[in-house]
């Protein structure tokens, strides 16, 4: 079996698995906010994890706010910014995740804000010039991702950050797909907020981090009993937060794999193109995450490819929304100006930092057989 949907959700990584088994066997378990001895021990382990996460992410201890994941992080970041400003212009890009798009839409629908969607180039990179021209005196916030979940294309987040800092506009950087796949440093990133999600990097689902440059500005969306320094109410998922630290350490330990993986992926894509001259690799010439390939064979539905690969025990996604059995080109691809002919055909192959790179050989053969078979009965 090959699992190639890490961008959707990564399996629990090896070190986290080992850590959890030991941790569950040995305890302790208690409410980290309790004042008895076991509570203090749990609190200490959680705060130690916060320290480890802070160090791995280039943040300070206080800048790390544990939460349930990136959707919550983005919502909190927006809430923190929007409750403190009378400005009404929200700038996002057309390739953002729905966690950003729908949050921006909420502020448009409920608070009379204007959402400005900046252009994306056909290479899958946000148009910096457009961003520059759109920022004005009424801009409340810019929220743009560091790496795209569908294409894996890395965005010029450092330039965006610099621009926002110069214009004194808060910048929320969606680093969900970036952290745990390539090096990230919150301090040098310069964003006001960044988010992380445990299930994208081998830690437990339902855990994450909001990184806040100025923690005092964070406004909780969950009030509760003042946990997380009043920034996020509710008893902490301490076991889960411990796994964030273990997963980040695991990533650091295996950093050298990035280059190997990247080379193997490029070789896989090259061979695939040699076999099928008409296939399209989305964002091919752009800087991309080492482990993501988004490929289409025009005329063959991505779903058909997915099903065929699944019959060979290879799990990929199409990322195209599907209504009434009518696959449509995703919003991300539409923003890039990708035609429906290509857009309906995509499948996303995303593996992990520690996946065996030889997986690409198996996927190559399976995809070759799939395309050869389906090309004879082209779906559209
Ligand atoms: N942002 C991006 C780029 C994502 O890929 C995802 C998840 O797919 C999210 C945000 C939301 O993350 P979570 O599942 O942790 O809420």
Boltz pocket constraint, residues with backbone or C-beta under 6 A from the ligand:
constraints:
  - pocket:
      binder: B
      contacts: [[A, 7], [A, 8], [A, 68], [A, 69], [A, 70], [A, 71], [A, 72], [A, 97], [A, 99], [A, 145], [A, 147], [A, 148], [A, 149], [A, 174], [A, 176], [A, 177], [A, 196], [A, 197], [A, 198], [A, 207], [A, 208]]
      max_distance: 6.0
